[in-house]
């Protein structure tokens, strides 16, 4: 069993609330638009950290993190990228992957809109944690926590960050 903290679109913004809300997590995952390499170092010093780069990330972050990350943890096949879309409106590259080898859990960022949707067509859970940073049009900053356990995704929590 692993407890995961998930965020996206920090755009270089560090909030000590990340540390508070992810304190009991086993890993922290970032779905892109990290914003600065210094921020990755803070996350890496805090917890085991998995991330993908986003469209605003520079060469240093792109050299350290992939555009697509695929792995299995606790029996759950995970695919993470920054620009991915959602059921019925996937990015063409993501759609190709979903058509040929769908994961159980698909994670993306980019939209700054929190969405958790089950895609019946590809039999996978689609999660966008919204934006945790302050840059962008979003009104509420959000994080997610969930548990991976024996092939299951459970105990999903939405955390709204106040300013």
Wavefront OBJ file of the C-alpha trace (Angstrom):
o trace
v 0.000 0.000 0.000
v 1.320 3.439 -0.995
v -0.180 6.832 -0.254
v 0.405 9.295 -3.081
v 0.379 13.088 -3.095
v -0.396 14.505 -6.543
v -0.105 18.045 -7.848
v 0.473 19.953 -11.059
v 1.065 23.421 -12.448
v 3.057 24.906 -9.581
v 4.730 27.386 -11.971
v 7.731 27.813 -9.622
v 5.550 28.419 -6.559
v 6.438 26.580 -3.352
v 3.872 26.501 -0.564
v 4.730 25.014 2.829
v 1.199 23.599 2.750
v 2.488 21.013 0.266
v 4.752 19.674 2.996
v 1.890 19.660 5.504
v -0.665 17.937 3.264
v 1.810 15.395 1.881
v 3.512 14.608 5.216
v 2.025 11.119 5.463
v 2.414 10.319 1.753
v 4.928 7.746 0.576
v 5.571 9.539 -2.731
v 4.815 12.888 -4.372
v 3.965 13.045 -8.083
v 3.963 16.199 -10.225
v 2.084 16.327 -13.549
v 4.181 19.086 -15.103
v 4.668 22.837 -15.321
v 6.940 22.612 -12.309
v 8.489 25.943 -13.234
v 11.935 25.854 -11.666
v 14.591 23.265 -11.018
v 14.954 24.558 -7.442
v 11.377 23.471 -6.832
v 12.175 19.920 -7.964
v 15.023 19.855 -5.448
v 12.628 20.814 -2.636
v 10.262 18.011 -3.581
v 13.093 15.485 -3.969
v 14.476 16.397 -0.536
v 11.024 15.934 0.980
v 9.726 12.639 -0.465
v 10.406 10.179 -3.270
v 9.402 12.259 -6.286
v 8.116 11.357 -9.756
v 7.402 14.027 -12.338
v 6.945 14.881 -15.984
v 7.856 18.148 -17.621
v 5.240 20.595 -18.843
v 5.078 23.140 -21.620
v 6.539 25.976 -19.493
v 9.426 23.931 -18.104
v 12.946 24.773 -19.247
v 15.773 22.624 -20.556
v 17.022 21.732 -17.058
v 13.702 20.191 -16.035
v 13.244 18.566 -19.453
v 16.668 16.936 -19.077
v 15.757 15.528 -15.664
v 12.144 14.433 -16.221
v 10.381 12.827 -19.195
v 7.390 14.061 -21.167
v 5.627 10.717 -20.575
v 6.183 8.532 -17.522
v 4.846 4.983 -17.370
v 5.329 2.719 -14.381
v 3.576 0.194 -12.174
v 3.231 0.715 -8.442
v 1.285 -1.514 -6.055
v -0.171 -3.364 -9.025
v -1.499 -0.194 -10.701
v -0.292 0.658 -14.215
v 0.190 4.451 -14.309
v 0.695 6.801 -17.259
v 1.500 10.446 -16.538
v 2.074 13.394 -18.875
v 1.366 17.108 -18.759
v -0.852 17.753 -21.781
v -3.248 14.845 -21.953
v -6.882 15.885 -22.103
v -9.777 13.934 -20.685
v -12.307 11.299 -21.807
v -13.637 12.208 -25.232
v -11.038 14.993 -25.671
v -7.622 13.376 -25.395
v -4.455 14.723 -26.956
v -3.828 12.625 -30.114
v -0.617 11.081 -28.740
v -2.364 10.098 -25.519
v -5.316 8.686 -27.442
v -2.953 6.434 -29.407
v -1.480 5.044 -26.183
v -4.932 4.536 -24.665
v -6.137 2.720 -27.783
v -3.188 0.324 -27.873
v -2.189 -0.162 -24.226
v -4.397 1.686 -21.726
v -3.131 2.122 -18.155
v -5.355 1.704 -15.127
v -4.550 5.283 -14.045
v -3.958 8.197 -16.413
v -2.697 11.478 -14.916
v -2.232 14.825 -16.627
v -2.163 18.522 -15.787
v -2.101 21.644 -17.982
v -5.759 22.726 -17.826
v -5.594 24.090 -14.246
v -8.991 22.401 -13.811
v -9.411 19.619 -11.258
v -11.059 16.601 -12.890
v -11.436 13.001 -11.824
v -13.293 10.946 -14.422
v -13.588 7.261 -15.170
v -13.162 6.473 -18.852
v -15.392 3.476 -19.605
v -14.075 3.178 -23.163
v -10.474 2.582 -22.036
v -11.279 1.223 -18.574
v -9.020 3.712 -16.801
v -9.287 6.442 -14.205
v -8.370 9.877 -15.592
v -7.077 12.369 -13.006
v -6.075 16.007 -13.376
v -5.198 17.487 -9.963
v -5.817 21.082 -11.079
v -3.233 23.754 -10.311
v -1.282 24.036 -7.060
v 0.538 27.239 -7.978
v -0.669 30.825 -8.077
v -0.105 31.574 -11.775
v -3.133 31.095 -14.034
v -6.847 31.710 -14.276
v -7.918 29.179 -11.630
v -9.668 30.497 -8.520
v -8.832 27.625 -6.163
v -5.465 25.868 -5.842
v -5.794 22.108 -5.431
v -3.860 18.973 -4.493
v -4.929 15.335 -4.421
v -4.084 12.407 -2.197
v -4.976 8.793 -2.867
v -3.905 5.265 -2.049
v -2.659 2.534 -4.378
v -3.205 -0.895 -2.875
v -3.094 -4.317 -4.509
v -4.167 -3.073 -7.938
v -6.747 -0.638 -6.583
v -6.961 3.160 -6.486
v -8.834 4.269 -3.391
v -9.330 6.889 -0.676
v -9.082 9.845 -3.073
v -9.017 13.189 -1.265
v -9.270 16.670 -2.786
v -7.407 19.372 -0.878
v -8.224 23.016 -1.535
v -5.422 25.411 -0.641
v -6.343 28.795 0.749
v -4.068 31.799 0.349
l 1 2 3 4 5 6 7 8 9 10 11 12 13 14 15 16 17 18 19 20 21 22 23 24 25 26 27 28 29 30 31 32 33 34 35 36 37 38 39 40 41 42 43 44 45 46 47 48 49 50 51 52 53 54 55 56 57 58 59 60 61 62 63 64 65 66 67 68 69 70 71 72 73 74 75 76 77 78 79 80 81 82 83 84 85 86 87 88 89 90 91 92 93 94 95 96 97 98 99 100 101 102 103 104 105 106 107 108 109 110 111 112 113 114 115 116 117 118 119 120 121 122 123 124 125 126 127 128 129 130 131 132 133 134 135 136 137 138 139 140 141 142 143 144 145 146 147 148 149 150 151 152 153 154 155 156 157 158 159 160 161 162 163
